[in-house]
């Protein structure tokens, strides 16, 4: 089997020693009605604004990693960032320009999110 084939990637992912409790979750996430642009924090302060997703929304207790992607309409890229083990933030970026999205509504855009956690 060639390196990087879907089968080898999936096999290597599931062979990763995460323990018997680790779970995968994938959901279609509808953007927020109210979105404030993300403002980076100066450590130790965290970023503010953006969209947030909880582990519970993914059917998990905690999130170890979260993978974003491109919205189904091809307009935005959603980039996750960790806030805590149970809450992650989501940057919404305009795909055509690369600019972080401003204060607009995303409730007509959907993205597939994939998480691994407990």
N, C-alpha and C positions, 0 to 999 in steps of 0.2 A: 504494500500500500504506500502511496506517495506521501511524503511529508506534507502536512497542511491540508490533507483531504478532510472532508467533513467527518468521516468515520474516525480518523485518527485524532482529530481535535476533540470530538465528543468523548472518545475513549480516554484520552489523557486528562480531560476535565474530571471525569468520574473516578479516575484512578488517583486523583489528588487526595492526600490523606486529610480529609476534613472531619473525619469522625462520623459515627453512625447517625448523628442527629441532623447533619447538614441537609438542607432542602433547597430546591430550585423553585422559583416562582416567576411567572411571566403574566403581565396584564397589559391591556390597552388603557393608557392614561389620557383622559380628556384634560386639556389645558384649563387653567383657572380663569374664572370670570374677571377677577381683579388681579393684576400682576404689576408689582413694583420692580423696577430694574434692580439687579443685584449690586450691592455696594460692598466691595471687599473690606474685610476687617483688618486692623493692624494687630498682629498677635500680641496677646492671647485672645483678643476679641474675634468673634466669628463674623462671617459675611451676613448681611441682612438683605431682606427683600427676596425676590424670586418666588419660586413655587416650592412647596414642600410635600414630601410623601412619607408616610409612616410605615414602619414594618408591618403593622396590623393591616394596612391597606393591601399589602402583598401577601397576607396570610402567614406572616412570620412574626417571631418575637423580637429578633434582631436582624440587621442587615450587615453582612460582611462586605459585600460589594454589590454595586448596582450598575447596570449597563444601560445607557440611553440610546438615542438613535435619531433618525430623521422622521418627521411627522409624515403620516400617510399622504398628505397633500403636497409634500415635497417643499414646503415653505420654510420650516424651522428645523434646527438641530437642537436636541435636548441633551444637556451635559450635566450629569449628576455630580454632586460634591457632598462629602460627609459632614453632617452637623453633630450627630451623636450615633451610638449604636442602633437607636430606634427611629431616628429621623434623618432623612437626607434632603438636601436642597436640589433644585433643578434650575440651571441656567437655560433660558430660551434664547437662541441665537438665530438671527435672520440668515438663512443659508446662502442667499444670493450675494450678500455684502460682507458676511462674517461679523457684523456688528451685533452686540448684545441687544436684545429687544428692549424697547421702551415700555412705558406704562400703557399697555393695551390689553384687550381681552383675547385669550387663546381658547375660549370655550367652543370653538368650531374646529380645533386641531387636535388630533389624537396621535400618540406615539406609543410604540410597544416598548415596555421596560422589562428587563430581566434582572432578577436578583438572586443572590445566594445568601442564605442565612440559616438561622435556627428557628 
